[in-house]
Amino acid sequence: MCHINFSLSVIQTLVNQKLVKIKNTGAGFFIELEDSK
């Protein structure tokens, strides 16, 4: 597991394109890649 910093606009773009899912873990945010199937 590693930490990667992205700008919020990059994250928003990925979410808008349905490429990632974001989960609030309480201690931070977990970003999961969507299955492309």
All heavy atoms as TSV, in Angstrom:
chain	resi	resn	atom	element	x	y	z
A	1	MET	N	N	0.845	-1.185	0.000
A	1	MET	CA	C	0.000	0.000	0.000
A	1	MET	C	C	0.881	1.236	0.000
A	1	MET	O	O	1.871	1.282	0.713
A	1	MET	CB	C	-0.874	-0.021	1.259
A	1	MET	CG	C	-2.015	0.940	1.216
A	1	MET	SD	S	-3.150	0.494	-0.116
A	1	MET	CE	C	-4.693	0.849	0.639
A	2	CYS	N	N	0.551	2.195	-0.816
A	2	CYS	CA	C	1.351	3.405	-0.859
A	2	CYS	C	C	0.440	4.619	-0.913
A	2	CYS	O	O	-0.739	4.508	-1.222
A	2	CYS	CB	C	2.296	3.395	-2.049
A	2	CYS	SG	S	1.454	3.410	-3.617
A	3	HIS	N	N	0.997	5.743	-0.565
A	3	HIS	CA	C	0.245	6.992	-0.622
A	3	HIS	C	C	0.643	7.756	-1.865
A	3	HIS	O	O	1.825	7.924	-2.143
A	3	HIS	CB	C	0.544	7.847	0.621
A	3	HIS	CG	C	-0.185	7.386	1.831
A	3	HIS	ND1	N	-1.132	8.155	2.449
A	3	HIS	CD2	C	-0.125	6.232	2.521
A	3	HIS	CE1	C	-1.606	7.488	3.485
A	3	HIS	NE2	N	-1.003	6.310	3.552
A	4	ILE	N	N	-0.349	8.225	-2.614
A	4	ILE	CA	C	-0.087	9.012	-3.811
A	4	ILE	C	C	-0.939	10.272	-3.705
A	4	ILE	O	O	-2.125	10.192	-3.402
A	4	ILE	CB	C	-0.466	8.242	-5.094
A	4	ILE	CG1	C	0.259	6.900	-5.141
A	4	ILE	CG2	C	-0.141	9.074	-6.326
A	4	ILE	CD1	C	-0.173	6.013	-6.283
A	5	ASN	N	N	-0.343	11.409	-3.927
A	5	ASN	CA	C	-1.092	12.663	-3.868
A	5	ASN	C	C	-1.538	13.079	-5.262
A	5	ASN	O	O	-0.748	13.103	-6.190
A	5	ASN	CB	C	-0.230	13.767	-3.245
A	5	ASN	CG	C	0.004	13.545	-1.769
A	5	ASN	OD1	O	-0.878	13.077	-1.061
A	5	ASN	ND2	N	1.192	13.845	-1.305
A	6	PHE	N	N	-2.817	13.389	-5.384
A	6	PHE	CA	C	-3.391	13.895	-6.625
A	6	PHE	C	C	-4.069	15.220	-6.318
A	6	PHE	O	O	-4.492	15.449	-5.194
A	6	PHE	CB	C	-4.485	12.958	-7.167
A	6	PHE	CG	C	-3.976	11.650	-7.683
A	6	PHE	CD1	C	-4.127	10.499	-6.934
A	6	PHE	CD2	C	-3.377	11.569	-8.924
A	6	PHE	CE1	C	-3.680	9.279	-7.415
A	6	PHE	CE2	C	-2.935	10.353	-9.413
A	6	PHE	CZ	C	-3.084	9.216	-8.659
A	7	SER	N	N	-4.209	16.056	-7.304
A	7	SER	CA	C	-5.009	17.257	-7.113
A	7	SER	C	C	-6.483	16.852	-7.137
A	7	SER	O	O	-6.858	15.852	-7.748
A	7	SER	CB	C	-4.721	18.282	-8.205
A	7	SER	OG	O	-5.264	17.851	-9.426
A	8	LEU	N	N	-7.308	17.628	-6.458
A	8	LEU	CA	C	-8.731	17.312	-6.404
A	8	LEU	C	C	-9.368	17.318	-7.782
A	8	LEU	O	O	-10.271	16.536	-8.052
A	8	LEU	CB	C	-9.454	18.308	-5.488
A	8	LEU	CG	C	-9.171	18.111	-4.000
A	8	LEU	CD1	C	-9.850	19.213	-3.193
A	8	LEU	CD2	C	-9.630	16.745	-3.519
A	9	SER	N	N	-8.901	18.177	-8.668
A	9	SER	CA	C	-9.487	18.236	-10.014
A	9	SER	C	C	-9.210	16.955	-10.790
A	9	SER	O	O	-10.056	16.489	-11.548
A	9	SER	CB	C	-8.968	19.452	-10.778
A	9	SER	OG	O	-7.570	19.380	-10.923
A	10	VAL	N	N	-8.040	16.357	-10.584
A	10	VAL	CA	C	-7.719	15.088	-11.242
A	10	VAL	C	C	-8.632	13.994	-10.709
A	10	VAL	O	O	-9.198	13.211	-11.481
A	10	VAL	CB	C	-6.235	14.715	-11.024
A	10	VAL	CG1	C	-5.965	13.290	-11.493
A	10	VAL	CG2	C	-5.345	15.704	-11.753
A	11	ILE	N	N	-8.794	13.940	-9.384
A	11	ILE	CA	C	-9.684	12.944	-8.770
A	11	ILE	C	C	-11.108	13.116	-9.290
A	11	ILE	O	O	-11.769	12.148	-9.666
A	11	ILE	CB	C	-9.680	13.084	-7.232
A	11	ILE	CG1	C	-8.280	12.817	-6.680
A	11	ILE	CG2	C	-10.709	12.143	-6.608
A	11	ILE	CD1	C	-7.785	11.411	-6.878
A	12	GLN	N	N	-11.592	14.365	-9.332
A	12	GLN	CA	C	-12.955	14.631	-9.789
A	12	GLN	C	C	-13.157	14.176	-11.225
A	12	GLN	O	O	-14.179	13.598	-11.562
A	12	GLN	CB	C	-13.269	16.124	-9.653
A	12	GLN	CG	C	-14.732	16.438	-9.892
A	12	GLN	CD	C	-15.634	15.807	-8.844
A	12	GLN	OE1	O	-15.451	16.021	-7.660
A	12	GLN	NE2	N	-16.602	15.026	-9.275
A	13	THR	N	N	-12.167	14.400	-12.065
A	13	THR	CA	C	-12.244	13.981	-13.470
A	13	THR	C	C	-12.347	12.462	-13.570
A	13	THR	O	O	-13.164	11.934	-14.323
A	13	THR	CB	C	-11.015	14.475	-14.247
A	13	THR	OG1	O	-10.987	15.903	-14.199
A	13	THR	CG2	C	-11.066	14.033	-15.700
A	14	LEU	N	N	-11.525	11.756	-12.784
A	14	LEU	CA	C	-11.562	10.291	-12.814
A	14	LEU	C	C	-12.903	9.761	-12.327
A	14	LEU	O	O	-13.462	8.817	-12.894
A	14	LEU	CB	C	-10.429	9.726	-11.948
A	14	LEU	CG	C	-9.018	9.952	-12.488
A	14	LEU	CD1	C	-7.994	9.504	-11.465
A	14	LEU	CD2	C	-8.811	9.225	-13.807
A	15	VAL	N	N	-13.434	10.372	-11.274
A	15	VAL	CA	C	-14.743	9.955	-10.754
A	15	VAL	C	C	-15.826	10.224	-11.798
A	15	VAL	O	O	-16.692	9.384	-12.034
A	15	VAL	CB	C	-15.066	10.696	-9.435
A	15	VAL	CG1	C	-16.512	10.447	-9.006
A	15	VAL	CG2	C	-14.111	10.233	-8.334
A	16	ASN	N	N	-15.776	11.391	-12.427
A	16	ASN	CA	C	-16.771	11.752	-13.444
A	16	ASN	C	C	-16.752	10.778	-14.611
A	16	ASN	O	O	-17.788	10.487	-15.202
A	16	ASN	CB	C	-16.526	13.172	-13.956
A	16	ASN	CG	C	-16.902	14.217	-12.919
A	16	ASN	OD1	O	-17.559	13.923	-11.939
A	16	ASN	ND2	N	-16.455	15.429	-13.151
A	17	GLN	N	N	-15.571	10.267	-14.935
A	17	GLN	CA	C	-15.451	9.320	-16.035
A	17	GLN	C	C	-15.692	7.880	-15.578
A	17	GLN	O	O	-15.521	6.941	-16.331
A	17	GLN	CB	C	-14.056	9.438	-16.664
A	17	GLN	CG	C	-13.832	10.757	-17.356
A	17	GLN	CD	C	-12.421	10.894	-17.897
A	17	GLN	OE1	O	-11.598	10.003	-17.774
A	17	GLN	NE2	N	-12.132	12.034	-18.494
A	18	LYS	N	N	-16.073	7.725	-14.304
A	18	LYS	CA	C	-16.374	6.418	-13.714
A	18	LYS	C	C	-15.171	5.479	-13.772
A	18	LYS	O	O	-15.313	4.277	-13.977
A	18	LYS	CB	C	-17.571	5.769	-14.417
A	18	LYS	CG	C	-18.798	6.655	-14.509
A	18	LYS	CD	C	-19.938	6.097	-13.677
A	18	LYS	CE	C	-21.245	6.836	-13.893
A	18	LYS	NZ	N	-21.206	8.225	-13.464
A	19	LEU	N	N	-13.965	6.044	-13.621
A	19	LEU	CA	C	-12.758	5.223	-13.634
A	19	LEU	C	C	-12.354	4.791	-12.232
A	19	LEU	O	O	-11.633	3.812	-12.078
A	19	LEU	CB	C	-11.596	6.000	-14.274
A	19	LEU	CG	C	-11.806	6.372	-15.748
A	19	LEU	CD1	C	-10.635	7.195	-16.246
A	19	LEU	CD2	C	-11.955	5.118	-16.597
A	20	VAL	N	N	-12.800	5.526	-11.239
A	20	VAL	CA	C	-12.439	5.197	-9.864
A	20	VAL	C	C	-13.642	5.326	-8.945
A	20	VAL	O	O	-14.617	5.996	-9.257
A	20	VAL	CB	C	-11.299	6.107	-9.325
A	20	VAL	CG1	C	-10.023	5.942	-10.138
A	20	VAL	CG2	C	-11.735	7.560	-9.278
A	21	LYS	N	N	-13.539	4.656	-7.799
A	21	LYS	CA	C	-14.513	4.818	-6.722
A	21	LYS	C	C	-13.737	5.349	-5.521
A	21	LYS	O	O	-12.589	4.962	-5.305
A	21	LYS	CB	C	-15.141	3.481	-6.330
A	21	LYS	CG	C	-16.073	2.916	-7.372
A	21	LYS	CD	C	-16.771	1.660	-6.850
A	21	LYS	CE	C	-15.835	0.490	-6.798
A	21	LYS	NZ	N	-16.529	-0.792	-6.503
A	22	ILE	N	N	-14.352	6.220	-4.748
A	22	ILE	CA	C	-13.695	6.754	-3.555
A	22	ILE	C	C	-14.472	6.309	-2.325
A	22	ILE	O	O	-15.684	6.430	-2.269
A	22	ILE	CB	C	-13.618	8.292	-3.609
A	22	ILE	CG1	C	-12.800	8.718	-4.826
A	22	ILE	CG2	C	-13.028	8.853	-2.322
A	22	ILE	CD1	C	-12.665	10.210	-4.979
A	23	LYS	N	N	-13.745	5.761	-1.353
A	23	LYS	CA	C	-14.349	5.353	-0.099
A	23	LYS	C	C	-13.728	6.165	1.023
A	23	LYS	O	O	-12.509	6.326	1.067
A	23	LYS	CB	C	-14.090	3.872	0.175
A	23	LYS	CG	C	-14.700	2.938	-0.843
A	23	LYS	CD	C	-14.359	1.504	-0.507
A	23	LYS	CE	C	-14.884	0.545	-1.559
A	23	LYS	NZ	N	-14.481	-0.838	-1.311
A	24	ASN	N	N	-14.567	6.679	1.930
A	24	ASN	CA	C	-14.057	7.387	3.096
A	24	ASN	C	C	-13.800	6.356	4.174
A	24	ASN	O	O	-14.727	5.702	4.648
A	24	ASN	CB	C	-15.073	8.430	3.556
A	24	ASN	CG	C	-14.501	9.327	4.641
A	24	ASN	OD1	O	-13.526	8.987	5.298
A	24	ASN	ND2	N	-15.110	10.470	4.810
A	25	THR	N	N	-12.548	6.179	4.568
A	25	THR	CA	C	-12.188	5.146	5.538
A	25	THR	C	C	-12.228	5.675	6.969
A	25	THR	O	O	-11.967	4.940	7.901
A	25	THR	CB	C	-10.765	4.626	5.257
A	25	THR	OG1	O	-9.845	5.715	5.400
A	25	THR	CG2	C	-10.652	4.039	3.871
A	26	GLY	N	N	-12.528	6.977	7.132
A	26	GLY	CA	C	-12.508	7.567	8.455
A	26	GLY	C	C	-11.152	8.188	8.746
A	26	GLY	O	O	-11.065	9.247	9.341
A	27	ALA	N	N	-10.097	7.519	8.315
A	27	ALA	CA	C	-8.742	8.043	8.513
A	27	ALA	C	C	-8.254	8.745	7.251
A	27	ALA	O	O	-7.147	9.265	7.223
A	27	ALA	CB	C	-7.797	6.910	8.882
A	28	GLY	N	N	-9.078	8.723	6.213
A	28	GLY	CA	C	-8.678	9.321	4.941
A	28	GLY	C	C	-9.553	8.760	3.844
A	28	GLY	O	O	-10.607	8.201	4.117
A	29	PHE	N	N	-9.105	8.895	2.627
A	29	PHE	CA	C	-9.882	8.413	1.502
A	29	PHE	C	C	-9.139	7.303	0.785
A	29	PHE	O	O	-7.938	7.383	0.595
A	29	PHE	CB	C	-10.181	9.550	0.532
A	29	PHE	CG	C	-11.123	10.572	1.109
A	29	PHE	CD1	C	-10.638	11.699	1.732
A	29	PHE	CD2	C	-12.488	10.374	1.039
A	29	PHE	CE1	C	-11.493	12.630	2.282
A	29	PHE	CE2	C	-13.362	11.291	1.588
A	29	PHE	CZ	C	-12.867	12.426	2.215
A	30	PHE	N	N	-9.889	6.271	0.424
A	30	PHE	CA	C	-9.338	5.139	-0.303
A	30	PHE	C	C	-9.877	5.207	-1.719
A	30	PHE	O	O	-11.085	5.289	-1.921
A	30	PHE	CB	C	-9.759	3.834	0.377
A	30	PHE	CG	C	-9.311	2.602	-0.365
A	30	PHE	CD1	C	-7.982	2.214	-0.339
A	30	PHE	CD2	C	-10.207	1.846	-1.095
A	30	PHE	CE1	C	-7.565	1.074	-1.026
A	30	PHE	CE2	C	-9.798	0.710	-1.773
A	30	PHE	CZ	C	-8.472	0.344	-1.733
A	31	ILE	N	N	-8.988	5.210	-2.681
A	31	ILE	CA	C	-9.401	5.285	-4.083
A	31	ILE	C	C	-9.210	3.942	-4.747
A	31	ILE	O	O	-8.139	3.367	-4.700
A	31	ILE	CB	C	-8.605	6.370	-4.815
A	31	ILE	CG1	C	-8.886	7.726	-4.168
A	31	ILE	CG2	C	-8.969	6.399	-6.298
A	31	ILE	CD1	C	-8.055	8.843	-4.728
A	32	GLU	N	N	-10.284	3.428	-5.301
A	32	GLU	CA	C	-10.272	2.100	-5.912
A	32	GLU	C	C	-10.549	2.224	-7.401
A	32	GLU	O	O	-11.484	2.915	-7.799
A	32	GLU	CB	C	-11.361	1.270	-5.240
A	32	GLU	CG	C	-11.464	-0.138	-5.739
A	32	GLU	CD	C	-12.558	-0.930	-5.013
A	32	GLU	OE1	O	-13.330	-0.317	-4.245
A	32	GLU	OE2	O	-12.642	-2.124	-5.247
A	33	LEU	N	N	-9.744	1.569	-8.205
A	33	LEU	CA	C	-9.991	1.577	-9.642
A	33	LEU	C	C	-11.224	0.749	-9.981
A	33	LEU	O	O	-11.392	-0.343	-9.436
A	33	LEU	CB	C	-8.780	1.016	-10.397
A	33	LEU	CG	C	-7.518	1.858	-10.336
A	33	LEU	CD1	C	-6.368	1.121	-11.005
A	33	LEU	CD2	C	-7.729	3.211	-10.982
A	34	GLU	N	N	-12.060	1.269	-10.841
A	34	GLU	CA	C	-13.234	0.517	-11.274
A	34	GLU	C	C	-12.802	-0.614	-12.192
A	34	GLU	O	O	-11.872	-0.471	-12.976
A	34	GLU	CB	C	-14.194	1.430	-12.031
A	34	GLU	CG	C	-14.992	2.364	-11.156
A	34	GLU	CD	C	-16.147	1.686	-10.450
A	34	GLU	OE1	O	-16.228	0.433	-10.481
A	34	GLU	OE2	O	-16.953	2.401	-9.857
A	35	ASP	N	N	-13.509	-1.724	-12.128
A	35	ASP	CA	C	-13.256	-2.833	-13.038
A	35	ASP	C	C	-13.721	-2.415	-14.432
A	35	ASP	O	O	-14.852	-1.963	-14.607
A	35	ASP	CB	C	-14.046	-4.055	-12.574
A	35	ASP	CG	C	-13.278	-5.335	-12.817
A	35	ASP	OD1	O	-12.261	-5.297	-13.530
A	35	ASP	OD2	O	-13.695	-6.374	-12.280
A	36	SER	N	N	-12.878	-2.538	-15.417
A	36	SER	CA	C	-13.214	-2.053	-16.754
A	36	SER	C	C	-13.959	-3.078	-17.603
A	36	SER	O	O	-14.099	-2.925	-18.793
A	36	SER	CB	C	-11.945	-1.608	-17.469
A	36	SER	OG	O	-11.034	-2.685	-17.552
A	37	LYS	N	N	-14.442	-4.155	-16.981
A	37	LYS	CA	C	-15.161	-5.193	-17.736
A	37	LYS	C	C	-16.560	-4.753	-18.085
A	37	LYS	O	O	-17.248	-4.182	-17.295
A	37	LYS	CB	C	-15.219	-6.486	-16.903
A	37	LYS	CG	C	-13.852	-7.085	-16.723
A	37	LYS	CD	C	-13.925	-8.334	-15.838
A	37	LYS	CE	C	-12.539	-8.851	-15.535
A	37	LYS	NZ	N	-12.574	-9.921	-14.546
